[in-house]
Amino acid sequence: MNIQPERLVELNNLTIRFGANAQSGNATVDHVDFHLDKGEFVALVGESGSGKSLLAHALSGILSPAAEMKSDRFHFSGVDLSDPKSNKWHGIRGREIGVVFQNPRAALSPVRKVGKQIADVIAEHRFLRKQALKEAVLEALAAVRIPDPALRVDAYPHELSGGMCQRIMMAIALAGDPALLIADEATTGLDTTTQAAIVSLLRQQAEARHMACLFISHDLALAKDFAHRIIVMHAGQIVEEASVDRLFTSPRHPYSAALTKATPANAATVSELSGIPGGIPDLRRSVPACRFAGRCEFADTQCWTERPELAGPPDALVACWRPLS
Amino acid sequence: MIKLFSSRLLLALPNLLGVVILIFILTRMLPGDPAAYFAGPAATQKSIEEVRKQLGLDRSLPEQFLTYVQGLFSGDLGRSLTSGQSVLDDLVSRVPASLELTLLALALASGLGILLGVGASLRPGGGLDRLCSVVSILGQAVPTFFLGLLLVFVFYYKLGWAPAPLGRLDILYSTPDGPTGFWIVDTLVAGDLDTLSGVLRQLTLPVVTLAMFGIGPVARMTRASMIEVLNSDFIRTARAAGLPPSKVLWTYAFRSIAVPVLNTVGMVLSFLLGANVLVEKVFGWPGIGAYAIESVLASDFAPIQGFVLLMAFLYVAINLAIDLIALSLDPRVKFDG
């Protein structure tokens, strides 16, 4: 018996522009197709400035009012969320979609006890009050493995370590028992052991609650360990989307190939590490149709004039005119 | 908390000592001879010398200073020439009138300033933001006594909505004699709502005049801090967590800027105590400000000294109170010592 996995998120042709880029016509997130099944773990990788976080903000309903979002389809659990101001977001934001941000200490209110911050969110989504709320907060703290929850509820973020704050963030993200957890660079800025602990906690919680998880990172090694499927973004475009195994053994987009070569885990010595020439193109100026063309050794005129569509078998989609074989 | 309170109080002592020394030196440097004033216009050189001896002005400055400080400790601020009363009694009987006016104006200025600032921060460049700029600029640019006169002209003389600017209560009412001297409180305690309405009617114009002066700084500080904090990471977290906008705005955003706003409110209170002096004169308000002006005009030095010293005490007390409130508002605020 073949059970078709259930679609959780369906995004077609998503484009996000900012006023500043409207003149040059370059979208900050450009023609992005994205889907996520229930319980699926997907990693979104790319350099800083590739539009990963912007996509995450769009998905979690906190896009800045200055951003202009357009899409052919933006469905979450069958609900149309294409309008970021729609009141359909109420009941989904924070409840069905939880987000763990980077830099956890700054991402928590500095003047409110962490227990109170978790309680605010639990009260909002699970309608608990008083004693029941108190117990739920302690449970939430225990679930993210905070030692001595009864002691920590009265702590302020500045009294806790970065890793501890990230666990508090997770407790907030999990408070509504969401169907989708977005981890936006959730491990950036933490030391390596803490990173590993946070990632394993993330996986364990997501599996226990049958949540889908979108893991956004510029750390390929972490993404590889975490996800079933990897999406590679460059300058606002998705360039490759493949199963973890395929992407790391036989990447098809030159950018993905360059990224995997630039990952320390794949190199024995520092000298074997290779950087990627150039940088993310400046979207305020005119850019080639394939935005990687300027940095690509295989690029020809077609790459500069015609945007490649994401195509190929479902576990090895690539948007490239000259894919590696 | 008690330890902290006492340590802050100890830190305030040098400030007060400095003020006492300064007042002493300044009054000794003032032109004119107090002994001649006290002796009266018909006095001879001999009787002036006698008075000088009586007042202790013939002794050396350090000796005089010691006597002055001793007097301060026993609550003796000298005697007013014009009223014949002890300066301390005069001030004590007048302080509630000034404080009632100033504190109400502060409450109004803070409330309106915060609302205006928060509203302006939600849409920078929008209508409320422009109103915020206009109110701040006008409030700072128009002298308070002028605004007071303008309000009296429009609302008393032209429209007849406000009562005559002749003090705290129309003579039709009997003076409330409660324990606090704050007439709003006293009439409320006595349940005398009729007199309360009279008190409030007299208070309205001077309170608005003073408050206009304070709205600007509070609104501008609130606006600037809010704009910054609304873009911060933890507000993004609160939004992404699905908290309702009002909760994000007040519990998360505003709560975190409470300390800079509170500091501004403290500063405004100090301004208002100063601005009070002229506003009281305009509205015939029997407070300490009007008392100080009358004393200056009459070259009556003891009340001026008493007034300056009282103001210094109030400033120190306000700053101490602000620091303590800030400490309870923001867990990150810590004082050394």
Interface residues (C-beta under 8 A of the other chain):
Chain A: S60 G61 I62 H90 G91 I92 R93 G94 R95 G98 V99 F101 N103 A106 A107 L108 S109 P110 V111 R112 D120 V121 E124 H125 Y156 H158 M169 I172 A173 A175 G176
Chain B: S232 D233 F234 R236 T237 A238 R239 A240 A241 G242 L243 P244 K247 T251 Y252 R255 S256 A258 L329 D330 P331 R332
